[in-house]
């Protein structure tokens, strides 16, 4: 398979129309947000797994206590993130 050169130079960017530059900027911002979301999901999964899963998973299923713990852990993590995001939005609105 041929290697694809994905390096974008400043010269390449100046060849784009303003509309194309805006589209590229929007695309990059979306990809950054996706990466942040994936990172948060990974961190949440790892944190909740370490906190809740105390037995070996030989059956391919969590024990009922572990399942409840995981569910509660994920819900609290999401609730916390929601509160933080609302607070940050309020701070930005106040500037």
C-alpha positions in Angstrom: 0.0 0.0 0.0 1.3 3.5 -0.9 2.0 5.9 1.9 -0.3 8.9 1.8 1.3 12.3 2.7 -1.1 14.0 5.0 1.2 16.9 5.9 -0.5 20.2 5.2 1.7 23.2 4.7 0.9 26.9 5.2 1.1 27.2 1.4 -1.6 24.5 1.0 -3.9 26.4 3.4 -3.4 29.7 1.5 -4.7 28.0 -1.7 -8.0 27.2 0.0 -10.9 29.6 -0.5 -12.2 31.3 2.7 -15.2 28.9 2.6 -12.9 25.9 2.4 -10.7 27.3 5.2 -13.8 27.6 7.4 -15.0 24.1 6.5 -11.5 22.7 7.4 -11.5 24.6 10.6 -14.9 23.3 11.5 -13.9 19.8 10.6 -10.8 20.0 12.8 -12.8 21.4 15.7 -15.3 18.5 15.5 -12.4 16.0 15.4 -10.9 17.6 18.5 -14.2 17.4 20.3 -14.6 13.8 19.3 -11.2 13.0 20.6 -12.0 14.7 23.9 -15.2 12.8 24.3 -13.4 9.5 23.5 -10.8 10.3 26.1 -13.4 11.1 28.7 -15.3 7.9 28.0 -12.1 5.9 28.3 -11.2 7.6 31.6 -14.7 7.1 33.0 -14.7 3.4 32.0 -11.3 2.8 33.5 -12.1 4.6 36.7 -15.5 2.9 37.2 -14.1 -0.5 36.3 -11.3 -0.2 38.8 -13.7 1.0 41.5 -16.5 -1.5 40.8 -15.1 -4.7 39.4 -13.6 -6.6 42.3 -13.9 -10.2 41.1 -12.5 -12.0 38.1 -14.8 -12.0 35.2 -14.7 -15.6 34.3 -18.3 -15.9 33.1 -18.2 -12.9 30.9 -20.7 -11.0 33.1 -20.4 -8.7 36.0 -21.8 -9.7 39.4 -25.0 -7.9 40.3 -23.3 -5.7 42.8 -20.6 -4.8 40.2 -23.2 -4.0 37.6 -25.1 -1.7 39.9 -21.9 0.0 40.9 -20.9 0.5 37.3 -24.2 2.0 36.5 -24.1 4.3 39.4 -20.5 5.3 38.8 -21.2 6.2 35.1 -24.3 8.2 36.1 -22.5 10.2 38.7 -19.6 10.8 36.3 -22.0 12.1 33.6 -23.9 14.2 36.2 -20.6 15.7 37.4 -19.6 16.5 33.8 -23.0 18.1 33.1 -22.7 20.3 36.2 -19.1 21.4 35.3 -20.1 22.2 31.7 -23.1 24.3 32.9 -20.8 26.1 35.3 -18.2 26.8 32.6 -21.0 28.0 30.2 -22.2 30.4 32.9 -18.7 31.7 33.5 -18.2 32.3 29.7 -21.6 34.0 29.5 -20.6 36.4 32.3 -17.4 37.5 30.6 
